[in-house]
Amino acid sequence: MIAGLKPYADYMDSGLPWLGQVPAHWKAVRNSSLFGQRTQTGYAELPILEVSLKTGVQVRNFGKANRKQVMSDPGKYKRAAKGDLAYNTMRMWQGALGVCPVDGLVSPAYVVARPYPGVEPRYFAALFRTDDYMAEIDSASRGIVKDRNRLYWDQFKQMQSPCPPLAEQAAIVKFLDWANGRLDRTIRAKRKVIALLMEQKQVIVRRAITHGLDSSALMKSTGVPWLGDIPRHWSIKRFKFLAKINSGQVDPRKFPYRDMVLIAPNHIESGSGRLRSQQTAAEQGADSGKYLVSRGQIVYSKIRPNLRKAIISPSDCLCSADMYPITPKQSELLPDYLLLLLLSQPFTKFAVDSSMRVAMPKVNREALADCPLWYPSISEQADILKNVASENQPIDDAINRLNREINLLREYRTRLIADVVTGKLDVREAAAPLPDEAVPEAVEDIADDTELEDEEAIA
C-alpha cells in the first residue's frame, strides 16, 4: 500500500521557501489561525504532564512526596486540556512537543496551544516534528545565546504552516497511525532478536570473567553471594583499591568546557560499551556542573544501573553529574577488563541491589568504593579480552546488521511522514479502508529517552 502512493494531481506554490509546492486545494496560514494560547493556572489537582522527544506528551507518575517537591509553586503550572498541543519552549526545535492525552498540568516552561475548530492537532504535531519545520522553528526562536534559544508564543503564532481540509488532516493522521504501527511492530521484532543476542553475549562474558579460559583451574569461594566461585589463583579486592573516581566539577557554560563533548547516559548504548551520539555542552544547553574526563578513562552511569551504561572515553570531554569518570590502577587492572566487569551480569546485580537502598535508583560513591572486584593477572586479562572479542564477533556482526536495518526503517519513517504531511504524497484513498489504529506504542527504550525538564520548571 505504501509503495503505491502517488503525488496529488495539482499543485501550487505555497509561498514558503522551505515548503515549496503544496496540493492546489491546501492553504498556507499563520499558526495564529490554527491555535490560540491557553494560559490558565490554578488546577493543582490535575496530573502533571511532561514532553518527551520520542513519545510526545505523557502523564508523569509521582509519589505524593515527589509531586509536592517538584510542584513547589503549583500556581505557576498551566492547564492543558485533552487535545491541546503542548511544547517545550527551549526544545521545540528538537521536536519536543505533542498532543495532550488527558487534561493535565504542564511546566511554566511550556506553551499550550488550543486548536481551533477545523484543526486536527495530531496532524500538526507530525508536521512540526519534520526536519524542515524544526529548522524554521530554530530560526524563529529567540535567546541571548543560540543554545539557549526559546520559541515563545509570539514567535510560534507568526509562523506559517500548510493546512489541508479537516477531513484530509484526519485521513493523514489515520494513515500515519497505520504506517507507524506496521513499522513499530517490525522494529520491535528486530529489537527482541537483539535482546536475545545480547543475552548470548552475557553468557560468554560471565563464563570468561568468573571461570577464566582454563576449564581445569581449581576454584575458590569468594564469599560474595552475587559472584560465587572464581579460579583459586585470581585476586579479589575492593573497588577503592583498584580504581579512582574523579571528583570536582566544572562549569559547562565557560570556555573551553562549553565546546567540549558532553557525554550523558542517553548517549551510551545499553550493555555494549558503545557511544551512540556526541554533542557539545553548548549544543545541549548544559548549565550545571559536569565532570572533566580524560581520554581513556571509563565513564560509568550511576543512575538506573540495570541499563549497564559505560564506555571508555574516546577523547578528553565532559560527562554528566549522573556518571562517574573512573581510572583503574593499570598495574593490576586493564581499562578494557574493568569495563567488561562493569558491564557484566554479576556486577550489575551488585549495582542494582545497591541502588535500591536509596530513593532514586543510583549507585553512590561509597557503595561503589566497597564493591569487590575479582580479576586475574594482566596477561590473563588480555587473553580473556581477546577470547571474548573473538567469540562475540559473529554475534556483534548480527547485532550490527539488525541495527542497520532498524536505522533504515527509522529513516524511511522520517521521510514518509515528511512527504505525507507536506503533501508530496496523497494518502486519501489509502486511508479510507484502514481501521482506526490504537495510539502506537513507543518501541524505543524509554529508559534511553531524553526526558526534558527545564530548571525553571522544577524551581
Summary of the structure (lengths in Angstrom):
residues: 459
radius of gyration: 25.5
end to end distance: 49.6
largest distance: 80.1
contacts: 1395
relative contact order: 0.14
helix: 39%
strand: 21%
